[in-house]
Amino acid sequence: MCISDDTTIFAILKNTRGGIIVMLIIDSKDCENIDKALKKYKKKFEKSKTLLQLRERQAFTKPSVRRRGEVLKAIYKQQIASGKIEG
């Protein structure tokens, strides 16, 4: 089965709590397979990081905890760059 002509597939994703609204637009070419269009959609959805944002918003993390995680990550990256730790 194929999508006839040049069609555009729109997907609007909305979260009622966080107010996240994402619109994904997938352009399909002449007689493109639906599986290919679905694969494009999934890839765009993953790149938009919508699911990641929804998972982050499920539980509140205190700013101090978030900052501590960022500092530890920066220290780890610096140690890898200096050669103290092998990544």
N, C-alpha and C positions, 0 to 999 in steps of 0.2 A: 504494500500500500504506500502511496506517495502523496505528498501535498502538492496540489496542482498550482501552477503559476507562482508568481512571487508573492508569498504571503508573509505576514508578520504576526508572530505569536506574542501576545502580551500576557504578563503574569504580574498581578499586583499582590504583594504580600503585606499583610497588616497585622500588627499586634495591638490588641486593645489596651493592655496595661501600659507598656513602655512607649507607645505611640510611634513605633517603628513602621515606616511605610517604605517599601522598596518596590520599584517597578523594573522588571526585567523584560527586555525586548529582544526577541530572537528573530532574525531575518532568515527565511529559508529560500533556497534557490529553486529553479525549475525542477519539479518532480523529485524533490529530495525525500529520502526515506524518513519516516516518522521517528524511527530509532535514532537516526543521526540528529534530528531536531531535538529530541529528548535528551540526548547526550550533551548537546550544546547548552540546553537549559540547565542541566545539572551542574555543568562546569561553571556557568555564569553565576548560579546560585551559590556555589561553593566559594567563588572569588568575591562575592559581595559580603561574605562573612556574617550573614544574617543569623544563621543558626548559632554561631559563636557568641554573638551579642545577646541572643535570647538566653543562652545558657549562663552567661555572665550575670544577667539581670535576675535570675531565679533566686539568688541569695545575695544579701547585702554584704559587701566586704568593707570593713572599716578602712578609711584612707591611710591610717598608719600601717595596717597589714599590707595593703597594696604597695605602699612606698617601700616597706621592708623587702618585699619580694622583688621589686625593681632593683633595689640596691644589691641584693644577693645575686641577682642575675648579672648585673654590671660587673661585680667582683669576679664572678665565674668567667665571664667573657674576657676580662682583663688578664686573669691568670692563664687562660688558654693562649692569648696573644703573646704573653711574655714567655711561654714555654714551661711554666711550672706544672701545668696539668695537661695531659694528652687527651684531646677530645675525641 
